[in-house]
Amino acid sequence: MKAPVKRVEKPWGYELIFAATKDYVGKILHIKKGHKLSLQYHRVKEETIYISQGEMLFVFEEDGGIMQEITLKQGDAHHIPTGKKHRMIAIEDCDVFEVSTPHLEDVVRLEDSYGRS
């Protein structure tokens, strides 16, 4: 069965939602070079990202509340547990596959470069 793909424009690029069920969601995030997603966390949502193309600075909260920064490149993956702060910053154009629980509206923004609350 052919699945519809939904494109959602974002100030940092766009996302393509290619799977959305009651159990999981699959997306491709296209983040333009020099742009960044909000510093955020999720109350319920859990996700894992895979860098299909490009390079990013990934900022994330470790256990104990310590914030870390690492570079993720093509072929790298990272799990983001529920409740952990995180942010993606594109060093070059990035395509990021994201698989998550289906809680798409579960975003708590702590800081945003585009004035979103």
N, C-alpha and C positions, 0 to 999 in steps of 0.2 A: 504494500500500500504506500503510495507516494505521500510524503509528509510535507505540509506547507512550511516555508521558511519565512519568518517574520523579521524584517529589518527595522531596528529602532535607532534613530539618529541620536547622538550624544554630543555634547560640546567637545569632547576629546576624540571623537571618531564615530563609530557605530557598533552595534552588536547585531548578530544574526542568531536568532533563536531557531535552532533546527530540530529540537525535540522538547516537548513539554507534555509530561504525563502527571498523574497524581503522585508518582513516586520520585521523579527526577526531571531535571532540565539540562539540556545541552546547548551551549552558546559558543559563538566565536566572537571575541572582542577584537575590534580593529582599533588600535590606539595610535594616533598620529605622533610622529617624532616631536619630543619636547612637551607633550601633554601629559597630564596625570589625572588619575581617578581620585576621588575624595578619600581622605583618611576616614575609614569606616570600620564598623563591625556589624555582626548579625546576631540577633537574639536567638534565632532558631536555625537559620540556614547554615549548612555546612557545604564546603566546596573544595574542589581540587582543580588546579590550573596546569596547563601544558603549553609551553611556548612552541608554536608551530613555525613561526618566522619572527626574526628580529631580536632585539635585546632590550631589556628593561632593568631598572633599579626596582627591587621589590623590598618594601618596608613592611615588617611584620612584628607582631608581639609574641615573644617567647613566654614560656612559663615563668611566673614571677613578675610579669608585667614589663620585662625589659624589651625595648624596641631595638630591632636589628635591621641592617640594610645589606642585601646581597644582590649581585648581578645574576639575572637569569637570562640564558641564551637559548637559541633553537635546540630543542630536544630536552630541556629541563622541565621538571614538574615540581609542584609544591602543594601540599595539603594545607587548607585553612580551616581550623576547627571553629566551631560555634563560639562566639564571644570574643574572639581574638581580633585586635585592631590590625588593619593592613591597608596598603596603598600600592598602586602600580604607577611607575613613571617611565615613559617610553624614551629610551636613549636613541632608538631608531624606530621607524614604523614597526609595529608589532601585531601579529595575529596570535591570539591567545585562546585556546580551547578551554572552556570552563564547564565542568559537570558539577551539579549541585542538587541539593534537595529543592523541592519546587516552590520555595518561599520567595518569590521574586520581589515582593514589596518590603521585605525585611532588610532594610538598610538604615543604619543609624550613622548619619554623617557627623563627624567631629570637626572636619575642616574641609573646605571646598574652594577651589580656585575659580569656580564659575558662578558663585552666588546661590547655589542650591542649598536648601535646608534639609 
